[in-house]
Amino acid sequence: MDRTSPAEQKRCMILDSMIDNKYRSEIPEIVNQAIKSCSEKGCFDHLEAAVIPSKESIIEIIDLIKDILFPGYFGDQTVDRNTLSYHLGNEITELFSKLSKQITNSIIHECERYEEDCNECIDRGHEETLKFLRKIPEIRSMLASDIIATYEGDPAAKSNDEIIFSYPGIFAMTVYRSAHELYMQDIPIIPRIMTEYAHSVVGIDIHPGAMIGKGFFIDHGTGVVIGETCEIGNNVRIYQGVTLGSLSFPKDERGNLIRGKKRHPTIEDDVIIYSNATILGGETIIGARSVIGGNVWLTKSVPPDTKVIIEEPRLIFKEKKDKKIQ
């Protein structure tokens, strides 16, 4: 029970207010210094610029895309054949509204960044959104092949439903396959926001520019990295920790990175790459039906039907000197 008198309570409140005001008086100077730092070299801001795409809205768009690609799996309502038209009609209409706004913002932002004329940006934003929506059946078909490959390749999988609901590789591929189509349409910023969001959620880093064939299976998935210029064939399986990366970053005579060149490996059909293998270089080709063992480091090509493994390490077993004798 609080036995503090009303007078004492009032004094405490006055004292608290005085202390609070004492420290708050420092805030205006802190604000001034923060404003001043925005004018200094090396400071990045987005002042007096076009609206940049919203990460929060992109996440909402990803959820809508998931629901459209896998009707009935996500959300809190039951969908059947009789209500499918109504359900998808609402979902696709909402996706059109949200995605066209974000694509338009990304195009306007890019135009202003390069000081280009953007009179047709709004029209292009809507056109590109429709172009993406028309690809939904194709994206769904590719994801179906990924799900089948996952079920056939993982004896722990109990059903396709379990894979769709819970497998990180399928979530990463759902986002990647959607982002890749936008990337191929030259939509700025948004594809990378999408795949980096998936990366932050499941730990699988797939650049939207990578070319990945059907029936792609990522087992476990944590730590997988697939670079921008990777080309991956059909029915490829990779495990956790695999890196398909760049061997080096070529630079021009001024020391600037040369962009647009193939920097990442090509993986042909039916290849299996086991955990923590690292394959680097734009000229590196892993031939069809090859198997790359765990922890292998590769910077050169491998012919088809080849198995690459590292030598078994020499293990040393030591008994404890203080081992008790029963």
Protein Blocks (a to p, Z undefined) as FASTA:
>chain_A
ZZbdfklmmmmmmmmmmmmmmmmmmmmmmmmmmmmmmmpghiacdehiacdddfklmmmm
mmmmmmmmmghkgcjbdcdfklmmmmmmmmmmmmmmmmmmmmmmmmmmmmmmnopafklm
mmmmmmmmmmmmmmmmmmmmmmmmmmmmmmmmmmkbmbfklmmmmmmklmmmmmmmmmmm
mmmnopghklmmmmmmmmmmnopacdfkbccdehiacehjiopacdfklccdehiacdeh
iacddfbdcddfkopacehiafbdcddehiacdehiacedjkbccdehiacdehiacfbd
cdehiacddddddddddddfklccZZ
